[in-house]
């Protein structure tokens, strides 16, 4: 089946995150939301949409199966579509710790990198509660979704370089609801 014949990746955001649909930007956040709900294929199968992202990002030769961690691939296609530079070695999640510019307080649309057993993870900030960041990313429960990740795991937070920073880039305080992710692989 060709990627054009597949149903749209977009599924409805959970009610507690529906407000994101009204956000005018940043561009990376809008591009990521357009991919919300994309699922990794079960077993030995591969989702052709995820493999198409690899080709679009120029990573088709080094990325061949969606069973390979794909959070960095997701971030690469989102950055590319938003007109932002893609980091060197984008499939390695912690490579995204060099994206854009460093920030001490993450805000809407910022790129967050996290440490985990066996490697790292990269996702976009959509908000936070007292103990966790709410992150929109790929390869979270084998899908593009929003999950809570402990603040204690944060490695670096980075802001895309903007000519003019969108007005809605801000700290977002959310309720502590939902399971806390412990491993995004």
Residue frames as a rotation matrix with the C-alpha (Angstrom) as fourth column:
UNK 1
0.583 0.812 0.000 0.00
0.812 -0.583 0.000 0.00
0.000 0.000 -1.000 0.00
UNK 2
-0.249 -0.674 0.696 1.44
0.604 -0.670 -0.433 3.40
0.757 0.312 0.573 -0.89
UNK 3
-0.805 -0.092 -0.586 1.68
0.557 -0.460 -0.692 6.12
-0.206 -0.883 0.422 1.80
UNK 4
-0.858 0.512 -0.038 -0.93
-0.490 -0.794 0.361 8.13
0.155 0.328 0.932 -0.16
UNK 5
-0.205 0.815 -0.542 -3.41
-0.169 0.516 0.840 5.25
0.964 0.264 0.032 0.21
UNK 6
-0.616 -0.063 -0.785 -3.03
0.695 0.424 -0.580 5.13
0.370 -0.903 -0.218 4.01
UNK 7
0.574 0.818 -0.023 -5.55
0.703 -0.478 0.527 6.84
0.420 -0.319 -0.850 6.26
UNK 8
0.325 -0.417 0.849 -4.50
-0.289 -0.898 -0.331 10.17
0.901 -0.138 -0.412 7.73
UNK 9
-0.490 -0.616 -0.617 -2.21
0.431 0.444 -0.786 9.77
0.758 -0.651 0.048 10.75
UNK 10
-0.779 0.119 0.616 -4.09
-0.457 -0.781 -0.427 12.38
0.430 -0.614 0.662 12.74
UNK 11
-0.190 0.756 -0.626 -6.31
0.715 0.544 0.440 11.04
0.673 -0.364 -0.644 15.47
UNK 12
0.604 0.530 0.595 -8.13
0.021 -0.757 0.653 13.07
0.797 -0.382 -0.468 18.08
UNK 13
-0.586 -0.759 0.283 -6.08
-0.211 -0.194 -0.958 14.46
0.782 -0.621 -0.046 20.91
UNK 14
-0.375 0.448 -0.812 -7.22
0.883 0.439 -0.165 13.43
0.282 -0.779 -0.560 24.40
UNK 15
0.589 0.754 0.291 -9.65
0.626 -0.653 0.427 16.01
0.512 -0.069 -0.856 25.83
UNK 16
0.692 -0.323 -0.646 -7.05
0.487 -0.451 0.748 17.33
-0.533 -0.832 -0.155 28.31
UNK 17
-0.426 -0.895 -0.130 -4.81
0.418 -0.323 0.849 18.31
-0.802 0.307 0.512 25.37
UNK 18
0.207 0.602 0.772 -7.47
0.965 0.007 -0.264 19.48
-0.164 0.799 -0.579 22.88
UNK 19
0.755 0.043 -0.655 -6.45
0.129 -0.988 0.083 23.09
-0.643 -0.147 -0.751 23.51
UNK 20
-0.300 -0.953 0.030 -3.33
0.161 -0.019 0.987 22.39
-0.940 0.301 0.159 21.42
UNK 21
-0.139 0.324 0.936 -5.50
0.967 0.247 0.058 22.35
-0.212 0.913 -0.348 18.28
UNK 22
0.837 0.536 0.115 -6.09
0.547 -0.828 -0.124 26.10
0.028 0.167 -0.986 18.75
UNK 23
0.301 -0.809 -0.504 -2.44
0.243 -0.446 0.861 27.04
-0.922 -0.382 0.062 19.18
UNK 24
0.928 0.099 -0.360 -1.16
-0.282 -0.448 -0.849 29.11
-0.245 0.889 -0.387 16.23
UNK 25
0.380 -0.870 -0.315 2.39
-0.357 0.176 -0.917 27.74
0.853 0.461 -0.244 16.51
UNK 26
-0.092 -0.817 -0.569 5.27
-0.679 -0.366 0.637 27.17
-0.729 0.445 -0.521 16.88
UNK 27
0.213 0.184 -0.959 5.74
-0.957 0.237 -0.167 25.49
0.197 0.954 0.227 13.50
UNK 28
-0.746 -0.532 -0.400 7.43
-0.449 0.846 -0.287 22.39
0.491 -0.035 -0.870 14.90
UNK 29
-0.752 0.546 0.369 4.53
-0.206 0.338 -0.918 21.85
-0.626 -0.767 -0.142 17.28
UNK 30
0.203 0.866 -0.457 1.98
-0.785 -0.135 -0.604 22.21
-0.585 0.481 0.653 14.45
UNK 31
-0.064 -0.304 -0.951 3.93
-0.856 0.506 -0.104 19.76
0.513 0.807 -0.293 12.27
UNK 32
-0.952 -0.306 0.017 4.15
-0.260 0.778 -0.573 17.27
0.162 -0.549 -0.820 15.15
UNK 33
-0.422 0.874 0.241 0.42
-0.413 0.051 -0.909 17.56
-0.807 -0.483 0.340 15.88
UNK 34
0.201 0.483 -0.852 -0.32
-0.977 0.030 -0.213 16.75
-0.078 0.875 0.478 12.23
UNK 35
-0.346 -0.427 -0.835 1.36
-0.511 0.833 -0.214 13.36
0.787 0.353 -0.507 12.81
UNK 36
-0.522 0.181 0.833 -0.41
-0.821 0.159 -0.549 12.61
-0.232 -0.971 0.066 16.10
UNK 37
0.455 0.756 0.471 -1.67
-0.650 0.644 -0.404 9.04
-0.608 -0.122 0.784 16.26
UNK 38
0.317 -0.420 -0.850 0.84
-0.757 0.428 -0.493 7.49
0.571 0.800 -0.182 13.83
UNK 39
0.737 0.038 0.675 1.45
-0.518 0.673 0.528 3.92
-0.434 -0.739 0.516 15.02
UNK 40
-0.487 -0.866 -0.116 4.44
-0.840 0.428 0.333 1.62
-0.239 0.260 -0.936 14.71
UNK 41
0.264 0.554 -0.790 3.47
-0.721 0.657 0.220 -1.58
0.640 0.512 0.573 12.89
UNK 42
0.567 -0.017 0.824 3.27
-0.702 0.513 0.494 -4.64
-0.431 -0.858 0.279 15.15
UNK 43
0.679 -0.300 0.670 5.74
0.257 0.952 0.166 -7.51
-0.687 0.059 0.724 14.83
UNK 44
-0.285 -0.873 0.396 7.96
0.647 0.129 0.751 -7.80
-0.707 0.471 0.528 11.76
UNK 45
0.374 0.485 0.791 5.78
0.907 -0.368 -0.204 -5.44
0.192 0.793 -0.578 9.68
UNK 46
-0.727 -0.567 -0.387 6.75
0.608 -0.794 0.021 -1.80
-0.320 -0.220 0.922 9.13
UNK 47
0.445 0.816 -0.370 4.50
0.503 -0.569 -0.650 1.24
-0.741 0.103 -0.664 8.89
UNK 48
0.042 -0.462 0.886 5.28
0.991 -0.096 -0.097 2.66
0.130 0.881 0.454 5.43
UNK 49
0.845 0.272 0.460 4.52
0.225 -0.962 0.156 6.17
0.485 -0.028 -0.874 6.72
UNK 50
0.803 -0.595 -0.037 7.39
-0.131 -0.236 0.963 5.98
-0.581 -0.769 -0.267 9.24
UNK 51
0.060 -0.799 0.599 9.73
0.748 0.433 0.503 4.56
-0.662 0.418 0.623 6.58
UNK 52
0.401 0.148 0.904 8.69
0.799 -0.539 -0.266 7.41
0.448 0.829 -0.334 4.26
UNK 53
0.994 -0.111 -0.017 9.73
-0.082 -0.821 0.566 9.88
-0.076 -0.561 -0.824 6.98
UNK 54
0.341 -0.928 0.152 13.21
0.304 0.261 0.916 8.32
-0.890 -0.266 0.371 6.89
UNK 55
-0.070 -0.334 0.940 13.44
0.995 0.049 0.092 8.87
-0.077 0.941 0.329 3.13
UNK 56
0.732 0.428 0.530 12.06
0.486 -0.873 0.036 12.43
0.478 0.231 -0.847 3.46
UNK 57
0.918 -0.396 -0.010 14.67
-0.237 -0.570 0.787 13.25
-0.317 -0.720 -0.617 6.11
UNK 58
0.442 -0.779 -0.445 17.47
-0.726 -0.019 -0.687 11.73
0.527 0.626 -0.574 3.99
UNK 59
-0.276 -0.507 0.817 17.87
-0.915 0.400 -0.061 8.78
-0.296 -0.764 -0.574 6.38
UNK 60
0.668 0.690 -0.278 16.44
-0.744 0.618 -0.256 6.02
-0.005 0.378 0.926 4.21
UNK 61
0.234 -0.660 -0.714 19.77
-0.319 0.642 -0.697 4.15
0.918 0.391 -0.060 3.98
UNK 62
-0.785 -0.613 0.089 20.33
-0.251 0.183 -0.950 4.12
0.566 -0.769 -0.298 7.76
UNK 63
-0.590 0.663 0.461 16.72
-0.572 0.059 -0.818 3.59
-0.570 -0.746 0.344 8.90
UNK 64
-0.779 0.163 -0.605 14.96
-0.473 0.482 0.738 0.52
0.412 0.861 -0.299 7.54
UNK 65
-0.342 0.681 -0.648 12.48
0.555 0.702 0.445 -0.81
0.758 -0.208 -0.618 10.15
UNK 66
0.122 0.454 0.883 10.08
-0.418 -0.783 0.460 0.91
0.900 -0.425 0.095 12.55
UNK 67
0.824 0.045 -0.565 11.23
0.431 0.598 0.675 -1.51
0.368 -0.800 0.474 15.27
UNK 68
-0.374 -0.928 -0.004 14.37
0.815 -0.326 -0.479 0.68
0.443 -0.182 0.878 15.43
UNK 69
-0.065 0.369 -0.927 13.78
0.762 -0.581 -0.285 3.52
-0.644 -0.725 -0.243 17.93
UNK 70
-0.245 0.077 0.966 12.27
0.898 -0.356 0.257 6.38
0.364 0.931 0.018 15.96
UNK 71
0.552 0.425 -0.718 11.90
0.695 -0.710 0.114 9.37
-0.461 -0.562 -0.687 18.31
UNK 72
-0.280 -0.752 -0.597 14.89
0.128 -0.646 0.753 11.07
-0.951 0.134 0.277 16.63
UNK 73
-0.807 0.084 0.585 13.48
0.590 0.154 0.792 10.28
-0.023 0.984 -0.174 13.19
UNK 74
0.269 0.963 -0.025 10.16
0.960 -0.266 0.088 11.83
0.078 -0.048 -0.996 14.21
UNK 75
0.420 -0.157 -0.894 11.95
0.353 -0.879 0.320 14.98
-0.836 -0.450 -0.314 15.41
UNK 76
-0.683 -0.731 0.011 13.97
0.259 -0.228 0.939 15.13
-0.683 0.643 0.345 12.16
UNK 77
-0.528 0.539 0.657 10.89
0.802 0.061 0.594 15.05
0.280 0.840 -0.464 9.94
UNK 78
0.548 0.719 -0.428 9.10
0.823 -0.555 0.122 17.60
-0.150 -0.419 -0.896 12.16
UNK 79
0.072 -0.612 -0.788 12.09
0.236 -0.757 0.610 19.96
-0.969 -0.230 0.090 12.09
UNK 80
-0.823 -0.411 0.392 12.54
0.434 -0.011 0.901 19.56
-0.366 0.912 0.187 8.34
UNK 81
-0.166 0.857 0.488 8.87
0.926 -0.035 0.375 20.26
0.338 0.514 -0.788 7.62
UNK 82
0.700 0.410 -0.585 9.01
0.641 -0.722 0.260 23.32
-0.316 -0.557 -0.768 9.89
UNK 83
0.751 -0.454 0.480 12.04
0.156 -0.584 -0.797 24.68
0.642 0.673 -0.367 8.03
UNK 84
0.727 -0.528 0.439 14.42
-0.644 -0.302 0.703 24.15
-0.238 -0.794 -0.559 10.95
UNK 85
-0.075 -0.829 -0.554 17.87
-0.848 0.345 -0.402 22.54
0.525 0.439 -0.729 10.65
UNK 86
0.925 0.267 -0.269 18.20
-0.135 0.896 0.424 18.86
0.354 -0.356 0.865 11.48
UNK 87
0.500 -0.767 0.401 21.04
-0.735 -0.131 0.665 17.96
-0.457 -0.628 -0.630 13.86
UNK 88
-0.283 -0.672 -0.684 23.93
-0.812 0.548 -0.203 15.68
0.511 0.498 -0.701 12.90
UNK 89
-0.892 -0.071 -0.447 23.12
0.063 0.959 -0.276 12.01
0.448 -0.274 -0.851 13.67
UNK 90
-0.458 0.771 0.442 19.41
-0.809 -0.568 0.154 12.76
0.370 -0.287 0.884 14.22
UNK 91
0.256 0.572 -0.779 18.48
-0.163 0.820 0.548 9.12
0.953 -0.014 0.303 14.90
UNK 92
-0.458 -0.446 -0.769 20.40
0.731 0.304 -0.611 9.34
0.506 -0.842 0.187 18.19
UNK 93
0.531 0.845 -0.061 17.97
0.723 -0.414 0.553 11.06
0.442 -0.338 -0.831 20.54
UNK 94
0.489 -0.361 -0.794 20.65
0.632 -0.480 0.608 12.80
-0.601 -0.799 -0.007 22.58
UNK 95
-0.549 -0.612 0.569 22.03
0.836 -0.391 0.385 14.44
-0.013 0.687 0.726 19.41
UNK 96
0.197 0.743 0.640 19.00
0.626 -0.598 0.501 16.75
0.755 0.302 -0.582 19.71
UNK 97
0.540 -0.104 -0.835 20.63
0.763 -0.358 0.538 18.22
-0.355 -0.928 -0.113 22.85
UNK 98
-0.563 -0.792 -0.237 22.59
0.546 -0.571 0.613 20.40
-0.621 0.216 0.754 20.38
UNK 99
-0.156 0.609 0.778 19.52
0.925 -0.187 0.331 21.69
0.347 0.771 -0.534 18.49
UNK 100
0.590 0.570 0.572 18.67
0.425 -0.821 0.381 25.41
0.687 0.018 -0.727 18.51
UNK 101
-0.300 -0.659 0.689 19.68
-0.352 -0.595 -0.723 27.31
0.886 -0.460 -0.054 21.62
UNK 102
-0.625 0.024 -0.780 19.76
0.616 0.629 -0.474 26.22
0.480 -0.777 -0.408 25.27
UNK 103
-0.057 0.628 0.776 17.00
-0.457 -0.707 0.539 27.35
0.888 -0.324 0.327 27.65
UNK 104
-0.946 -0.287 0.153 16.63
-0.243 0.310 -0.919 26.90
0.216 -0.906 -0.363 31.40
UNK 105
-0.408 0.884 0.226 12.82
-0.286 0.112 -0.952 27.02
-0.867 -0.453 0.207 31.45
UNK 106
-0.896 0.128 0.426 11.26
0.430 0.492 0.757 24.84
-0.112 0.861 -0.496 28.75
UNK 107
-0.393 0.790 -0.471 8.26
-0.465 -0.612 -0.639 26.34
-0.793 -0.032 0.608 26.99
UNK 108
0.530 0.776 0.343 5.67
-0.070 0.443 -0.894 25.36
-0.845 0.449 0.289 24.40
UNK 109
0.985 -0.070 -0.157 7.33
-0.148 0.116 -0.982 23.78
0.087 0.991 0.104 21.36
UNK 110
0.209 -0.968 0.140 10.80
-0.974 -0.193 0.120 23.41
-0.089 -0.161 -0.983 22.87
UNK 111
0.427 -0.206 -0.881 12.83
-0.282 0.895 -0.346 20.27
0.859 0.396 0.324 22.19
UNK 112
0.443 -0.234 0.866 13.51
-0.880 0.070 0.469 18.22
-0.170 -0.970 -0.175 25.32
UNK 113
0.032 -0.472 -0.881 16.05
-0.375 0.811 -0.448 15.42
0.926 0.345 -0.151 25.55
UNK 114
0.635 0.278 0.720 15.87
-0.772 0.234 0.591 12.81
-0.004 -0.932 0.363 28.30
UNK 115
-0.614 -0.776 -0.144 18.18
-0.739 0.629 -0.240 10.12
0.277 -0.041 -0.960 29.64
UNK 116
0.645 0.726 0.239 16.84
-0.764 0.618 0.185 6.58
-0.014 -0.302 0.953 30.03
UNK 117
0.094 -0.577 0.812 18.32
-0.277 0.768 0.578 3.14
-0.956 -0.279 -0.087 30.60
UNK 118
0.053 -0.162 0.985 19.93
0.740 0.669 0.070 2.15
-0.671 0.725 0.155 27.33
UNK 119
-0.473 -0.288 0.833 19.99
0.839 -0.436 0.326 5.60
0.270 0.852 0.448 25.73
UNK 120
-0.886 0.151 -0.439 17.91
0.033 -0.923 -0.382 8.72
-0.463 -0.353 0.813 25.40
UNK 121
-0.055 0.908 0.416 14.64
0.977 0.136 -0.166 10.14
-0.207 0.397 -0.894 24.18
UNK 122
-0.970 -0.181 -0.164 13.62
0.140 -0.961 0.238 13.36
-0.201 0.208 0.957 22.41
UNK 123
-0.122 0.976 0.181 10.20
0.988 0.102 0.116 15.04
0.094 0.193 -0.977 22.32
UNK 124
-0.520 0.044 0.853 8.48
0.186 -0.969 0.164 18.43
0.834 0.244 0.496 22.26
UNK 125
-0.908 0.188 -0.375 7.30
0.336 -0.209 -0.918 20.28
-0.251 -0.960 0.127 25.36
UNK 126
-0.317 0.858 0.404 3.54
0.349 -0.291 0.891 20.84
0.882 0.423 -0.207 25.54
UNK 127
0.484 0.455 0.747 3.38
-0.502 -0.555 0.663 21.53
0.716 -0.697 -0.041 29.27
UNK 128
-0.605 -0.688 -0.400 4.36
0.025 0.486 -0.874 20.42
0.796 -0.539 -0.276 32.73
UNK 129
0.737 0.676 -0.019 3.04
0.035 -0.009 0.999 19.56
0.675 -0.737 -0.031 36.14
UNK 130
0.775 -0.424 0.467 4.91
-0.621 -0.378 0.687 19.52
-0.115 -0.823 -0.557 39.46
UNK 131
0.241 -0.696 0.676 6.93
-0.310 0.605 0.734 16.38
-0.920 -0.386 -0.070 38.68
UNK 132
-0.151 -0.228 0.962 6.73
0.675 0.687 0.269 15.75
-0.722 0.690 0.050 34.93
UNK 133
-0.658 -0.015 -0.753 6.93
-0.531 -0.700 0.477 17.29
-0.534 0.714 0.453 31.49
UNK 134
0.398 0.774 0.492 4.05
0.130 0.483 -0.866 16.52
-0.908 0.408 0.092 29.11
UNK 135
-0.464 -0.791 -0.398 5.79
-0.424 -0.196 0.884 15.64
-0.778 0.579 -0.244 25.84
UNK 136
0.786 0.602 -0.140 4.60
-0.358 0.258 -0.897 15.17
-0.504 0.755 0.418 22.27
UNK 137
-0.228 -0.946 -0.231 6.88
-0.854 0.081 0.513 12.73
-0.467 0.314 -0.826 20.54
UNK 138
0.415 0.258 -0.872 7.35
-0.737 0.657 -0.157 9.69
0.533 0.708 0.463 18.38
UNK 139
-0.186 -0.436 -0.880 8.04
0.040 0.892 -0.451 6.16
0.982 -0.119 -0.148 19.61
UNK 140
-0.764 0.138 0.630 6.16
-0.645 -0.178 -0.744 6.81
0.009 -0.974 0.225 22.83
UNK 141
-0.157 0.652 0.742 4.17
-0.268 0.695 -0.667 3.61
-0.951 -0.304 0.066 23.47
UNK 142
-0.584 -0.228 0.779 4.97
0.587 0.543 0.600 2.77
-0.560 0.808 -0.183 19.81
UNK 143
0.315 0.741 0.593 3.08
0.944 -0.312 -0.111 5.83
0.103 0.594 -0.798 18.58
UNK 144
-0.736 -0.307 0.603 3.10
0.251 -0.951 -0.179 9.59
0.629 0.020 0.778 18.16
UNK 145
0.399 0.858 -0.323 1.37
0.640 -0.008 0.768 10.69
0.657 -0.513 -0.553 21.34
UNK 146
0.075 -0.312 0.947 1.67
-0.582 -0.785 -0.213 12.86
0.810 -0.535 -0.241 24.43
UNK 147
0.458 0.003 -0.889 3.14
0.571 0.765 0.297 11.29
0.681 -0.644 0.349 27.54
UNK 148
0.883 -0.183 0.432 4.41
-0.438 -0.651 0.620 12.43
0.168 -0.737 -0.655 30.92
UNK 149
0.359 -0.854 -0.377 8.15
0.512 0.518 -0.685 12.10
0.780 0.053 0.623 31.55
UNK 150
0.659 -0.104 -0.745 9.74
0.728 -0.162 0.666 12.77
-0.190 -0.981 -0.031 34.95
UNK 151
0.934 -0.313 0.173 11.50
-0.261 -0.928 -0.266 16.12
0.243 0.203 -0.948 35.21
UNK 152
0.526 -0.761 0.380 14.39
-0.437 0.142 0.888 14.34
-0.730 -0.633 -0.258 36.94
UNK 153
0.303 -0.381 0.874 15.23
0.650 0.753 0.103 12.59
-0.697 0.537 0.475 33.63
UNK 154
0.993 0.120 -0.009 15.64
0.077 -0.692 -0.718 15.84
-0.092 0.712 -0.696 31.65
UNK 155
0.162 -0.971 0.176 19.03
0.947 0.203 0.247 16.05
-0.276 0.127 0.953 29.97
UNK 156
-0.863 -0.400 -0.307 18.69
0.304 -0.898 0.317 19.34
-0.403 0.180 0.897 28.05
UNK 157
0.360 0.931 0.062 16.01
0.682 -0.217 -0.698 21.71
-0.636 0.293 -0.713 26.84
UNK 158
-0.768 -0.636 0.067 16.49
0.447 -0.459 0.768 23.59
-0.458 0.620 0.637 23.58
UNK 159
0.277 0.836 -0.474 14.50
0.094 -0.515 -0.852 26.25
-0.956 0.191 -0.222 21.80
UNK 160
0.293 -0.134 0.947 14.32
0.949 0.157 -0.272 26.41
-0.113 0.978 0.173 18.00
UNK 161
-0.738 -0.527 -0.422 16.03
0.425 -0.848 0.316 29.47
-0.524 0.054 0.850 16.54
UNK 162
0.328 0.912 0.248 13.31
0.885 -0.205 -0.417 31.92
-0.329 0.356 -0.875 15.59
UNK 163
-0.553 -0.321 0.769 13.55
0.583 -0.808 0.081 35.06
0.596 0.493 0.634 13.49
UNK 164
-0.427 0.521 0.739 10.55
-0.744 -0.667 0.040 36.20
0.514 -0.533 0.672 15.52
UNK 165
-0.996 0.050 -0.075 9.57
0.084 0.809 -0.582 33.97
0.031 -0.586 -0.810 18.44
UNK 166
-0.301 0.953 0.020 5.86
0.314 0.079 0.946 33.07
0.900 0.291 -0.323 18.33
UNK 167
-0.298 0.266 0.917 3.81
-0.704 -0.710 -0.023 34.90
0.645 -0.652 0.399 20.97
UNK 168
0.695 0.709 0.117 2.43
-0.608 0.494 0.621 31.65
0.383 -0.503 0.775 22.36
UNK 169
0.014 -0.750 -0.662 5.83
0.293 0.636 -0.714 30.20
0.956 -0.184 0.228 23.36
UNK 170
0.033 0.141 0.989 5.23
-0.830 -0.548 0.106 30.08
0.557 -0.824 0.099 27.10
UNK 171
-0.969 -0.220 0.113 5.36
-0.240 0.722 -0.649 27.89
0.062 -0.655 -0.753 30.20
UNK 172
-0.065 0.968 -0.241 2.20
-0.608 0.153 0.779 25.74
0.791 0.197 0.579 30.33
UNK 173
-0.815 -0.133 0.564 1.06
-0.565 0.401 -0.721 24.36
-0.130 -0.906 -0.402 33.69
UNK 174
-0.145 0.733 -0.665 -1.09
-0.553 0.498 0.669 21.22
0.821 0.464 0.333 33.46
UNK 175
0.567 0.427 0.704 -2.74
-0.821 0.360 0.442 18.80
-0.065 -0.829 0.555 35.87
UNK 176
-0.588 -0.786 0.191 -0.79
-0.789 0.609 0.078 15.73
-0.177 -0.105 -0.979 36.95
UNK 177
0.446 0.769 0.458 -2.95
-0.557 0.639 -0.531 13.22
-0.701 -0.019 0.713 35.15
UNK 178
0.799 -0.132 -0.587 -1.87
-0.461 0.493 -0.738 10.16
0.387 0.860 0.333 33.22
UNK 179
0.870 -0.493 -0.031 0.74
0.460 0.787 0.410 7.49
-0.178 -0.370 0.912 33.63
UNK 180
0.534 -0.797 -0.283 4.39
-0.662 -0.602 0.447 8.48
-0.527 -0.052 -0.848 34.04
UNK 181
0.872 -0.267 -0.411 6.56
-0.199 0.574 -0.795 7.02
0.448 0.774 0.447 31.27
UNK 182
0.642 -0.695 0.325 9.63
-0.304 0.158 0.939 5.10
-0.704 -0.702 -0.110 32.38
UNK 183
-0.483 -0.791 0.376 10.98
0.116 0.368 0.923 3.85
-0.868 0.489 -0.086 29.02
UNK 184
0.312 0.632 -0.709 10.07
-0.562 -0.479 -0.674 5.24
-0.766 0.610 0.206 25.60
UNK 185
-0.701 -0.657 -0.279 11.92
-0.616 0.360 0.701 2.58
-0.360 0.663 -0.657 23.57
